[in-house]
Structure formats: structure tokens, C-alpha cells
Amino acid sequence: MMLFEFQLLSLDEKLDILYREGVYVGKYKEEGLWTILYQLDYFYIEVIYRQYRRYIKRIYCFTSTSLLDPYLEGIQIELLVS
């Protein structure tokens, strides 16, 4: 699926595809909002919740790896290389 195709879907369709086919990358909490990152094919999707996994504030899609910085802090590199 291409990014523009995903963006044309309804919220329910996006969530269905995301939960079935998306790969969980990470999450973080900031200013009372939970942001969960998934990868789907060649793009990333952030799902921003007002209450963890209950109320979606917005879904944001992107391809730039520069936006991955908030998730890198949560990755424990030593677990990956040992």
C-alpha cells in the first residue's frame, strides 16, 4: 500500500489495516498524550491518543526518518547486540 492510498481511507479502515499489517516500532508519552509508532510498507504512522489506546486525537503519516528521534531514546541498544 502506498502512503497516499492509506491517507484516503476512513479512520476505521486505517486502524484495521494498521493493527493487522502494521509493525509496532515504539511509543512515548508527552504532555499527557500517548504517541504510538507503526511502520506499514515504506512509511510510518503515528497514532496519537488522548487516553492510552482509547481516544484517538489524530493519525499522522510520514516517510522521513528524521521524525523517528523521539522513539530512539526508548530502544535499548545493548539488548540488540548481545
N, C-alpha and C positions, 0 to 999 in steps of 0.2 A: 504494500500500500504506500502511496506517496503522501507527503505531508499535506498537500492541498486537498487530496481526497478525504483525508481524515478530518480536516477542518470543516468540510461541508456536511459532515454527519451531525445528527442530533446528539444531545448530551447523553441520552440513554444508549445510543449506538456507539458513541465514543467509549463510554465506560465498559460496555460489553466487550468490545474488541480489546481494550486496554487490559482488562482483567483476564481475558482468555489468552491473548497473544503477547502482551507486553512483558518486558523483563524488568523486574524491580531493580533499581540502582541504589537508591538511598532515600533518606528523609532528614529533615531538620525542622526545628521549631524556632520561630522568630516573631516577636510582637504578638503573641497569642494565636498565631496561625501555624498550622502544620503544612509543610510542603513535601510532597512525595514525588519522586522522580522515577519515571519508567523510560525504557527505550523500546521503540517499535520500529522495526526495519532500520532505516537510516536517519531517524530523527528521535528527539526526546520530547517527553510530555511531562509537564509539572501539573499535578493536581493539588490545588491549594484549598485546604479545609479550614473553616472557622472553628469547627469542633472535630477532633480527630476521627476521620472516616465517617462523618455524619452529615455535615453541611458543606457542600462544595461552594466555595466563593468564586473560583474560576479555574479554567484549564488553559494552560499556556504551552504552545508547541514551538520548538526551535531546533536548529541544526548546529548551531555554533557550540563548540566545546568550551569556549571561554565562559559560558554560563554555568559550567559544572563546578566551579570553585567551592560553593557552599557545601557540596557533598564530599569533596575530597578530604575535608577535615575529619569526617566520620569513618574513613577507611583505615583500618589498622594494617599497615603495610607488612609488619613483621609476621602476621598470620598468613599472608600470601606467599612469602618467600621461604618460610621454614618447612 
